[in-house]
Amino acid sequence: MEWYEHFYQKEKWVKKSAEIEGSLYDKLKEISDKQLDASINKIIDACVDSLLLQDKVVIYKKERNEINVARSIIIRESMYKKLEEMRQKYGISISRLINIAIRNGLEIYEKNNKF
């Protein structure tokens, strides 16, 4: 892989509000603070990108005591447009799709790294 392949092409980032499960956000924060040189927004964006590449949505049961917190996130415009398409295709809210993407991304990360 060439050095420039580590970066995305320039594009507009959009600010949106999404309800993110507290435990997922806490894990993202820990990874961002202690393990990866990436902001929480960029990790979320990468998780969404990974979900969109798979085009595979698996619904999971949310823990009873889990609290969703409305957060402002910044995501690439192309990713948000693809989330909109998936929302229409699957009938699932964008916040739910983002949570699914984060959960999938964290599962893959934890499987491949010591966390």
VMD Tcl script that draws the C-alpha trace (Angstrom):
set ca {
  {0.00 0.00 0.00}
  {1.35 3.40 -0.96}
  {1.51 6.20 1.64}
  {-1.22 8.26 -0.05}
  {-3.64 5.32 0.06}
  {-3.89 5.83 3.83}
  {-5.97 8.97 3.27}
  {-9.43 9.74 1.90}
  {-9.92 12.13 -1.01}
  {-10.99 15.62 0.08}
  {-14.73 16.01 0.39}
  {-17.27 17.95 2.39}
  {-17.98 16.83 5.95}
  {-21.47 17.41 7.35}
  {-22.52 17.90 10.95}
  {-25.46 15.75 12.04}
  {-27.08 14.71 15.27}
  {-27.28 11.03 16.13}
  {-28.28 9.11 19.22}
  {-25.34 6.90 20.12}
  {-25.38 4.23 22.81}
  {-23.33 5.36 25.80}
  {-21.22 2.20 26.08}
  {-20.32 2.34 22.38}
  {-19.32 6.00 22.64}
  {-17.20 5.26 25.74}
  {-15.31 2.55 23.83}
  {-14.77 4.91 20.90}
  {-13.44 7.56 23.26}
  {-11.01 5.14 24.88}
  {-9.71 3.96 21.50}
  {-9.36 7.56 20.30}
  {-7.62 8.69 23.49}
  {-5.30 5.73 24.05}
  {-4.85 3.62 20.95}
  {-5.44 5.24 17.56}
  {-4.41 8.57 16.12}
  {-8.00 9.35 15.08}
  {-10.86 11.43 16.41}
  {-14.12 9.80 17.47}
  {-15.76 11.32 14.38}
  {-13.21 9.76 12.07}
  {-13.59 6.37 13.75}
  {-17.39 6.60 13.36}
  {-16.95 7.58 9.71}
  {-14.65 4.59 9.11}
  {-17.13 2.24 10.84}
  {-19.94 3.55 8.63}
  {-17.73 3.15 5.56}
  {-17.03 -0.46 6.54}
  {-20.75 -1.16 7.05}
  {-21.57 0.34 3.67}
  {-18.90 -1.74 1.93}
  {-20.45 -4.90 3.38}
  {-24.04 -3.71 2.82}
  {-24.95 -6.14 5.57}
  {-27.15 -4.90 8.40}
  {-27.56 -7.18 11.40}
  {-29.98 -5.94 14.05}
  {-28.98 -6.60 17.64}
  {-30.85 -6.34 20.90}
  {-29.95 -3.27 22.92}
  {-29.20 -3.81 26.60}
  {-32.11 -2.84 28.84}
  {-30.13 -0.29 30.88}
  {-28.31 1.18 27.85}
  {-28.84 4.91 27.40}
  {-28.69 6.62 24.02}
  {-27.21 10.11 24.09}
  {-27.79 12.64 21.32}
  {-24.40 13.64 19.96}
  {-23.28 15.91 17.18}
  {-21.11 14.00 14.79}
  {-19.23 15.02 11.68}
  {-19.32 12.54 8.82}
  {-18.29 12.64 5.19}
  {-21.13 13.78 2.97}
  {-20.86 10.67 0.78}
  {-21.22 8.43 3.83}
  {-24.29 10.33 4.99}
  {-25.91 10.00 1.55}
  {-25.28 6.25 1.62}
  {-26.78 6.06 5.12}
  {-29.87 7.78 3.74}
  {-30.09 5.14 1.01}
  {-29.77 2.35 3.58}
  {-32.39 4.02 5.78}
  {-34.84 3.84 2.90}
  {-33.81 0.32 1.89}
  {-34.02 -1.23 5.38}
  {-36.48 1.11 7.13}
  {-34.03 1.72 9.98}
  {-33.21 5.15 11.39}
  {-29.85 6.70 10.62}
  {-28.99 6.74 14.33}
  {-29.67 2.99 14.52}
  {-27.56 2.37 11.41}
  {-24.70 4.36 12.93}
  {-24.93 2.33 16.15}
  {-24.90 -0.91 14.13}
  {-21.84 0.32 12.21}
  {-20.03 1.26 15.44}
  {-20.88 -2.06 17.11}
  {-19.67 -4.02 14.04}
  {-16.52 -1.93 13.84}
  {-15.74 -2.39 17.52}
  {-16.28 -6.15 17.31}
  {-13.79 -6.38 14.43}
  {-11.33 -4.08 16.24}
  {-11.53 -6.06 19.49}
  {-11.09 -9.35 17.65}
  {-7.93 -8.11 15.92}
  {-6.42 -6.02 18.73}
  {-5.93 -6.29 22.45}
  {-8.60 -4.10 23.97}
}
mol new
graphics top color blue
foreach p $ca { graphics top sphere $p radius 0.5 }
foreach p [lrange $ca 0 end-1] q [lrange $ca 1 end] { graphics top cylinder $p $q radius 0.2 }
display resetview
